[in-house]
Amino acid sequence: MAGTADEQTRRRTIDALRDLQYALEPPEETMQRLLVSLDLKIFDMLSESEIPLSLDELAQRSGAGRILLGKVGLRCRIVGTGSDTFAGRFLRHQSSLGIIKETDKDEFTASTQRGIFPFQRSRPACTSGNEPIRGATKQRLTRPRETSYFNRFMYAQRSGMKNCFSFLPIDQECKDWPADQPVFVDVGGGTGQQCTTIKEKCPNLPGRVILQDLPAVIAEAKVPDDIETMAYDFFTPQPIKGAKYYYLRAIMHDHADDKCLEILKRVADAMSPKSILLLDEIVVPNKNVEWYVTQTDLAMMVQFSSTERTEDQWRELLGKAGLEVQKITTYTYTFRLSVIAAMKKE
């Protein structure tokens, strides 16, 4: 089956086997598997209720401002409370692991593991307010050896995955593009993996292909001679104006909304009416999220005070930067890797 089934069938089979494992394991093993044990009594509420509970109901019963929004720094969205709050990320993650069940958007019920909930022990809150669990902030990479390791990791982490350019009409959209104009600018593109890939996928691509990143990263770039390299900080004005594509891969999920807006506005200021912004990011489904996606979301929260975003959140964020989503192309099922194509608002 591993050699013949498609990705979706394999994933569903793995999830079914995971649920069987969970049903057979004793409570103490289940508790070792829990990401974090919280004194929220949310799990007790779910196990005692005969019907699914929404985030609104959970908030009313537990005190949303004190617990769901602040107790452990989990920035949870309560439906209908406005655009400044965030999705119920911890509950989504627990659902993706089979610990609870997500019955609808922002609606949850207990799973067959309800028996372990009363045994959860409380832990002291790590922080208060809307800060991440450790309050970590992203720092500039200034040490050459660590920078080199990081760059190689970033290059390798998606090497075995499908590449987005196989799913985008790049050749068709660029067939009349002037050869002397910038066609593809990879903003924060690391050592040039994607620039090299697009030249391989589209060998007749007209125009200039430009790789941009911080000086220490550009110094390690090994790209063909027909790819230009440029030291650039994406928080500063974009020097390449009017390119056909501005491409950013896994940049936005490292940053909270305010920093994302700074980056996006720098790009938008450089775009022409014909320019297209391509964001290669995870787009989180509204329900039934895969464990990899929720795990990555929590990792981003803990490490960078940032988040993986739903389609609605992407549209809202880009709209604030003066951009409008044209199309979202999801090219992996499990990881929900997607390309969000956006243009300047008219």
Secondary structure, DSSP 8 states (H G I E B T S, - for coil): -TTTS-HHHHHHHHHHHHHHHHHHS-HHHHHHH-S---TT-HHHHHHH-SS-EEHHHHHHHHTTTTTTTTTTS-----TTS-TTS---HHHHHHHHTTSEEEEETTEEEE-TTGGGGGG------S--TT--SS---------HHHHHHHHHHHHHTTTTS--GGGGS-HHHHTTT--TTSEEEEEET-TTSHHHHHHHHH-TT--SEEEEEE-HHHHTT----TTEEEEE--TTS--SS-S-SEEEEES-GGGS-HHHHHHHHHHHHHH--TT-EEEEEEEEE-SSS--HHHHHHHHHHHHHHS---EEHHHHHHHHHHTTEEEEEEEE--TTT-EEEEEEEE--
